[in-house]
Each structure stands twice: as C-alpha cells, then as structure tokens.
Amino acid sequence: MLSLPSIYMSMLRGAIDTLVAISIAASLYAQSGGSAQSAPADSPVNSALVDRGASTSPVSTLDDHLPMWMQFDGQFRDRFEGQEHLGFGNSTDNYNLTQLRVLLTITPSDWIQIVGETQDSRIFFNHAVRDVPPYQNTWDVRQAYIQLGKPSKNWFDVVAGREILAFGDERLIGPADWINMGRTFDLVRLNLHHSWFGLALFASSVIIARDGVVDHHYQGNNLHGAYGSLKRIVPRATVEPFVLWRLAPARLRLSENGGLGSLNEVTGGARIEGQLPFGFEYGSTMARQGGSLGSRSIVSWAGHWHMARQLGGLLKFKPFLEANYASGTHDPGGTRWTTFDQIYPSAHDKLDFADQVGWRNIEQVRGGISESAGRTWTFHETYEEFWLASARDSLYASSGAPIAQSPNGTAGRHVGGEFDFWAGWKWKNAIDFGFGAGRFFTGRFLNRTKAGKDFTYPFVYITVRFSQACVMPTSSGW
C-alpha cells in the first residue's frame, strides 16, 4: 500500500509532466501564428464553429482546406489523480486518466446540422482501480445527432440521435464531464426558445457504457421530461420549472431501484438563480418525487440553497454558504420508499469536490471562498459537514450507489467532513490547467460501518483544445 507521501510524490511527477505538456502546447499555438478569434454567438453546434479566417492551430489549418460546411475539432484532457483509502478502507491507488474527443460537424444548410463525435477514454498505471467504465471506455461514439432549425434564428429546433443533456446547474441532469467517459443519451428533443422563454421537451434513454463495444441504452430504461426557463417572472432572476418522468424495468438492477422492482417515478420542481442588492447572489433547487418502486410508493424530496457575495479588490473574493438536503427511507422494510433519486447529475463538486457523497439520504452544510486573479487564475477553498437524513438508510456515493448502511441505526448519523482546495489557470480558450486536493475526515457512521480511514484525493490536469475557438457541443435544451 502506498503511503500518503508516496501519493504526493507521484502527484508531483504528474504535475511536472503536465507543465511540460503546457509548454509544448503553448509552443504549438505560438507557432500556428496569430491570435484567436472567438466563434460568433450564433454559430452552429452551440458556438462550436471556428472563425475560418484565423488559423490558430493545426486543426484550423486542416479546416481551411475543407469545404466551409465541414469542420473538425476536439480536445484532449490528461488528469493524474490519487485515491488514498478507497471506500474509506485500506486500499490506495494513483493513476493517469486520458480523454480524447474528436468532433466532426457538417452544416449543409443554415437550418441543418449533423454532428458526430468519438471519444477515447483510458486509464494507466492503476492497480486497485479497474480499467473499466467510468475510468476506461476506448473508442466509442459519444455523440451522433442531427439538428433541424437554428436556435439563434428560429423559435424552435428538433434534435434526434445521441447527444449530451445538460439543464440548469446540472444538479439533476448533466454530462458528468469530470468522469473520464462522461454521459450521453439516445434521444428525441424539441426545443422552444424566445428571448425570455425556453422549453425543452425530450424522450431519452441513458447510454450504458461497456468497454470494447459500441455503447447503447437498455430498452425500457427511459427518462422523459419538460424543462423550462423563464426570465421575467422574478426580477433579476431566472426561474426553471421542470417535470421529469423516469421508468426502469424490474429486470434491470440499478443503484436507484436497488433490485426492489420496476421504477415509475415523477420528479417535479423548480430552480431559481438571481441577484440581490449589494452584490449578493442566490440560488435554490427544490424537487419532489412520487410514483412507485416495485410494490412501494415513492414519497421523497430534496433541496439546495445557496448564497454568495462578490467582493472587489486586487483579488476578487466571493465567499459563499450553502446547504443541501435529500430525504432517506426511515423504514427500509416498509411500504413507502422515501429515498430521493438524484437521477443523472453532473455530481462533481455539487456536494463535495472529492465526490464521495451523493444527493440521496443526506444533510449537508458547506462554506467556502473563491478568488480570481485577473483573467487567468482562480482559487477555491471549501469545507463541508455531512449527516444522514435517516440513520437506517444507506450512505450513497456520488454515483447514487449505496456505500454503507446501519439497518438498526446504531451507527449514528454523522458521516464526516471534508476540506477541499483547488486552483485553475486558463490560457485564452486553448488550455485549461488545474490542481488541488480534497481530504474527507470520517465521522461516527463511517467509523462504525467501514474501516473509518480518512480519504484523500489529490489531482492535477490539463485540457488542450484543438482550436482556440473550440467549444465542445453541449445541450441546455434551448
């Protein structure tokens, strides 16, 4: 087993390799000649098209020799990370994650877009962590869809195929991009959009990853929904109402249904984000769930509340305070299932940066501060404490899978606390670099149900985009 100093020595080696990569990438961009120009706001594929007049990379040079209706782009990410005391036990590992995405966009007319994207995700130097999804998924189809209609000009557009879904702050539905392979859906989606109003209507099924084959969805494992955006209901705020309908067959065992039977679940709620006088910002998401899980009725809810204030100075400080709650099941053998289903979130940094806790059966308070130094550097420091909402229900991971449980509730409710620090640096839109660490201190519950080992998560990463005007396509529904 590697000791904590060994993890940080390996992390240092990873940082050195990353800095070398930054130097090489910066040199390539400098040799490509000329400064970057941002893509126009109304360009297809959510601003993904490059200004072909500015040759900023070898990919832009390639695009210059292709027809104007065809574009290649993409990005490469390399992240070194360690996990000391996996699952709060005795196992330790550190490894390297690579993620390559290559994007092809074909725009035969102003109202038709065809998008194809392949992704290769791999893991190296791992020992305890297996080389399977979500760490590794080699050469697969990440996105493949056709879009009819141009969002910047038409009041509606239709998308069909395999695509990302991302709504709001991605607390319920998102691409989970911090995970090495991410998440996409097979779907049909209708987007209605206006200057102050947006609505996405979709029928989808999440892609189930399997390394070595082309991924696909499971028949009957469906997520349908309506997600809106309203900008004139509350002054200086955006309100996002939503209704989500999730279905899963009994034969498909998921972390969300726990093998208890078929899932028929409706989630309704709203998110609001806005500004107050004196530089204050606020946000909240409230969701309630009903339906059935096997023979049990579903009655669950969750809430997120956030407050922050921007402060000036040489470093722009932004302190914040937030709380999260998700109900749990108080009687695991009863006829009601009251554990909140977090659905398909981008879970990274929603509750904790080390991604050890999911938005299920949990109470959390979190505070921290972020600082900005010019346009290139950002720094973040946070601390959070966790308790189980129900002492008899499980503690759930960021994936939604159960980690540990005390069926009689004698292990208590205090899960633990976590301190996080991370920093990020950006050069134009070409390179992102970051590093940091999280330390989870186990509480009474984990000390009694697991080995009770404090978890440590150091990391360092770099993302290099093939062209400085590259913005990889995402879907917000409007």
Secondary structure, DSSP 8 states (H G I E B T S, - for coil): ---HHHHHHHHHHHHHHHHHHHHHHHHHHHHH-S------TT-HHHHT---TTS--SHHHHHHHTS-TTEEEEEEEEEEEEEEESGGGSS-EEEEEEEEEEEEEEEEEETTEEEEEEEEEEEEES-SSS-SSTTT-EEEEEEEEEEEES-TTTSSEEEEEEEE----TTSSSB---TTSSS---EEEEEEEEE-SSEEEEEEEEEEEE--TTS--EE-TT-EEEEEEEEESSSSTTEEEEEEEEEEEE-TTS--TTTTTSS-EEEEEEEEEEEEE-GGGEEEEEEEEEEEEEETTEEEEEEEEEEEEEE-B-SSSEEEEEEEEEEE---S-TTSSEE------B---TTTS-TT----SSSEEEEEEEEEEEETTTEEEEEEEEEEE-SSTTSEEE-TTS-EEEE-TTSTT-SEEEEEEEEEEEEEETTTEEEEEEEEEEEE-HHHHHHS----EEEEEEEEEEESSTT---------
